[in-house]
Amino acid sequence: MKALIYHGPGQKAWENKAKPRILQPTDAIVRVTKTTLCGTDLAILRGGVATCLPGTTLGHEGVGIVEEIGDAVTAVKSGDAVIISCITSCGRCHYCHKGLYSNCVDGGWILGNTIDGTQAEYVRVPYADNGLHLIPDGMDDEAALMLSDIIPTGLEVGVMNGEVKFGDTVAILGAGPVGLAALLAAQFYSPAEIIVVDLDENRLEKAKALGATITINNQDGQAAAKVLELTDGKGVDVAIEVVGHPATCEVCQSIIGAGGHIADIGIYSKGVELHKEVLWTKNITIRLGTVNTTSIPLLLRTIQSGKLDPKQLITHHFSMNDIIHAYDVFSNAAEEQAIKLILVNDLDGTTPVAANGSAQESLIEQIVAQVMREMQ
């Protein structure tokens, strides 16, 4: 099969690799039909994730068709369409019983990190009963794909950790894919204001279209002062940091109001300063962590009801064979106006991809052509 293989910092290749096989009775083999790229993949390629060793297939998000299951798997069967969760959980250890699947003693974030991931034609999913979620009949698989990671991350690590409430003023620092996912999720709780801060005007325009009430371009470095001015000096009730940079961490500390909550999604490769000398009198709460994906079943229902449309985050489509180019586009997201990219496994010819990279548009064109032929 073909897979995107990490060969050390700055090195990756789309090349042949042995197809995965069942190693444990709790495993499943999934034919990946669609996958996507994540900022964490870029962090690995920068050498920022020491646990990911050369030779590993990247990727931790995907949807696909179950091809084979181990003897102990009961929740899915061969032929089922499934979401592949970015988090692996045994469901039995001390941490899993507490709902902390990301801290599972035999799992957590391992796909595309410590074991081969989803940017391939096939992937082995350990503990398949917990790591795979059935896609309901009729649901768009690209909407389902957004539940592999970014929507649960925005909801669980950002909005729920930040304890967003009705009438709150919320600030989201970073309008990338996860920041925009947090923006969508925050609206479930009806905050009065959602302020989104970024350096990219295109992403700020997207944030406005997705429900941000105020956007701030921080090219001038004055975001904190502007937020305080907007809030009459009181600051915000919730600050969600998504970037993982000392500057955005500083802004969060500057704008948080008394009794507020800071929720930290961003991945930090080095320490940042915490201003306890100021924050201790504000009675604030700071929470950080990784996604557990416990919200996937509820989010599936929310998509089915029409309350959530995560496809709004998708900007580009590529064939899996064009994955190197897709990485180039994603690495230059501001210039390319890229948010979430879809990679389609069309290598067996069953999923056509148009020359412009859009499988969906190709399918629509085929349907229209068929209708026209029948009308003639």
QUIFEN-V109113 format. One record per backbone hydrogen bond with DSSP energy under -1.0 kcal/mol. NH is the residue of the N-H (numbers start at 0). CO is the residue of the C=O. If there is no record, write none. Layout:
nh=NH co=CO
nh=NH co=CO
//
This chain:
nh=2 co=14
nh=3 co=118
nh=4 co=12
nh=5 co=55
nh=6 co=10
nh=9 co=44
nh=10 co=7
nh=12 co=4
nh=14 co=2
nh=16 co=0
nh=26 co=23
nh=27 co=124
nh=28 co=67
nh=29 co=122
nh=30 co=64
nh=31 co=120
nh=32 co=62
nh=33 co=62
nh=34 co=342
nh=40 co=37
nh=41 co=37
nh=42 co=38
nh=43 co=39
nh=44 co=40
nh=45 co=41
nh=46 co=43
nh=47 co=42
nh=51 co=48
nh=54 co=5
nh=55 co=52
nh=57 co=3
nh=62 co=33
nh=63 co=81
nh=64 co=30
nh=65 co=79
nh=66 co=28
nh=67 co=28
nh=69 co=26
nh=71 co=24
nh=72 co=69
nh=78 co=65
nh=79 co=76
nh=81 co=63
nh=82 co=132
nh=83 co=61
nh=84 co=130
nh=85 co=147
nh=87 co=107
nh=96 co=92
nh=98 co=95
nh=99 co=94
nh=100 co=98
nh=102 co=99
nh=103 co=100
nh=106 co=103
nh=107 co=87
nh=109 co=107
nh=111 co=114
nh=112 co=109
nh=113 co=109
nh=114 co=109
nh=116 co=56
nh=117 co=58
nh=118 co=57
nh=119 co=117
nh=120 co=1
nh=122 co=29
nh=124 co=27
nh=127 co=25
nh=129 co=126
nh=130 co=126
nh=131 co=127
nh=132 co=82
nh=134 co=80
nh=138 co=135
nh=143 co=139
nh=144 co=140
nh=145 co=141
nh=146 co=143
nh=147 co=144
nh=150 co=145
nh=152 co=148
nh=153 co=149
nh=154 co=150
nh=155 co=151
nh=156 co=152
nh=157 co=152
nh=158 co=153
nh=159 co=154
nh=160 co=155
nh=161 co=157
nh=163 co=158
nh=166 co=189
nh=167 co=164
nh=169 co=192
nh=170 co=237
nh=171 co=194
nh=172 co=239
nh=173 co=196
nh=179 co=175
nh=180 co=176
nh=181 co=177
nh=182 co=178
nh=183 co=179
nh=184 co=180
nh=185 co=181
nh=187 co=184
nh=188 co=185
nh=191 co=167
nh=192 co=167
nh=194 co=169
nh=195 co=213
nh=196 co=171
nh=197 co=215
nh=203 co=199
nh=204 co=200
nh=205 co=201
nh=206 co=202
nh=207 co=203
nh=208 co=204
nh=209 co=205
nh=210 co=207
nh=211 co=206
nh=212 co=193
nh=213 co=193
nh=215 co=195
nh=217 co=197
nh=220 co=217
nh=225 co=221
nh=226 co=222
nh=227 co=223
nh=228 co=224
nh=229 co=225
nh=230 co=226
nh=231 co=228
nh=232 co=227
nh=233 co=230
nh=235 co=254
nh=236 co=168
nh=237 co=168
nh=238 co=260
nh=239 co=170
nh=240 co=262
nh=241 co=172
nh=248 co=244
nh=249 co=245
nh=250 co=246
nh=251 co=247
nh=252 co=248
nh=253 co=249
nh=254 co=250
nh=255 co=251
nh=256 co=235
nh=258 co=281
nh=259 co=256
nh=260 co=236
nh=261 co=284
nh=262 co=238
nh=263 co=286
nh=264 co=240
nh=265 co=240
nh=275 co=273
nh=277 co=274
nh=278 co=274
nh=279 co=275
nh=281 co=278
nh=284 co=259
nh=286 co=261
nh=288 co=263
nh=295 co=292
nh=298 co=294
nh=299 co=295
nh=300 co=296
nh=301 co=297
nh=302 co=298
nh=303 co=299
nh=304 co=300
nh=305 co=302
nh=306 co=301
nh=307 co=301
nh=311 co=308
nh=312 co=309
nh=313 co=310
nh=314 co=339
nh=315 co=339
nh=317 co=341
nh=319 co=343
nh=321 co=318
nh=322 co=319
nh=325 co=321
nh=326 co=322
nh=327 co=323
nh=328 co=324
nh=329 co=325
nh=330 co=326
nh=335 co=331
nh=336 co=332
nh=337 co=332
nh=339 co=312
nh=341 co=315
nh=342 co=34
nh=343 co=317
nh=344 co=32
nh=345 co=343
nh=348 co=345
nh=356 co=353
nh=361 co=357
nh=362 co=358
nh=363 co=359
nh=364 co=360
nh=365 co=361
nh=366 co=362
nh=367 co=363
nh=368 co=364
nh=369 co=365
nh=370 co=366
nh=371 co=367
nh=372 co=368
nh=373 co=369
nh=374 co=370
nh=375 co=371
//
